[in-house]
Amino acid sequence: MEFREKSAKLVNNLRFQGVGEKVLDAMLRVPRHLFLPPNVRGDAYIDTPLSIGYGQTISAPHMVAIMCDLLDLREGQNVLEVGTGSGYNAAVMAELVGSTGHVYSVERIAPLAEFAKNNLADVGYINVTVMLEDGSGGDLLHSPYDRICVTCAAPDIPQPLIEQLKPGGLMAIPVGVTFQQLYLVKKDMDGTVHEEIKGGVVFVPLIGRYGFSDD
């Protein structure tokens, strides 16, 4: 089966899981196989995490869909992603924020940051900027953000990320040590922060000053 047919089948299965059409349309436009090392491209449209090297994974498509749905990404928004990986999740979000929006994505592993940059450039995304730094503290330079998507699990919600979230903004972040929960963080217009647990998840750890130590 060709990649396009496999992608359509995967997206249709996600539709039955209640994923919104806007997110599904974005996922159809992103060729997931081009964000994977050649040795695992044949599994690109199986709904599972896949290794991208350096102890990291590309999230399962259903998890990308769930987080994008929760974030309610919209045209023109300024978005921070913590944990670029291969660039796939950033590409889906880039589709959702459109040409007037921008995704700033932080990756701490240099070869992965370069891999993601190349993948995004090859597919043609110009509204994503990949930065090599400790993402646990966010990225102050381009803040504040309408949305923040954290693709690795933190021991607690990092305070700098809360501070860099705009009033009215949303953040999706996995939190936990041995057992993780996906949190949706909402900041009211007056700055009040609310946290909602959206279910159990499994992510690689967030390494850095406001995450886990790299021991």
C-alpha angles and dihedrals in degrees: 000000000000119000092250092055092046090050092051091050092050093049091048090054090051089052089062088053090062100258113158120254094239091060093042091053090051092050091051089057094053116078099218092189090065090061094058135079111262094250093064101033091103089066095047095114098044109107096244140098114265132201117256094177134257091073091296134119140204107240121251111266092244090057092049088050094048094050093046090048092051092049093053091214114205140190114283099016126144108230135188120203120192110204112029097190107168094343097252098119090046089053092053091049090046089057090052097049092043131202093316093053130067137210118211108196126191124205126177098197110079099209091049092049089053091045091052093047091053093046093050092046093047092053091044107251111154097164094071125084117193117204129190108224146098101296095189087088093045121225114291095186096072098031148154099067132201089209136015123197118190113194097188132059121260127199087231135355104281112241094220090060091052090049092050093052114100120238103269090027132131133218129191114201136160112229130190147075111232095358119035133203127195109235128200108206118199125191115202121219088259091054097257111146124217126189126204125186111224101183146291119309142169120225137158112263125272104241121202148067093314095033135045123322118254096239 
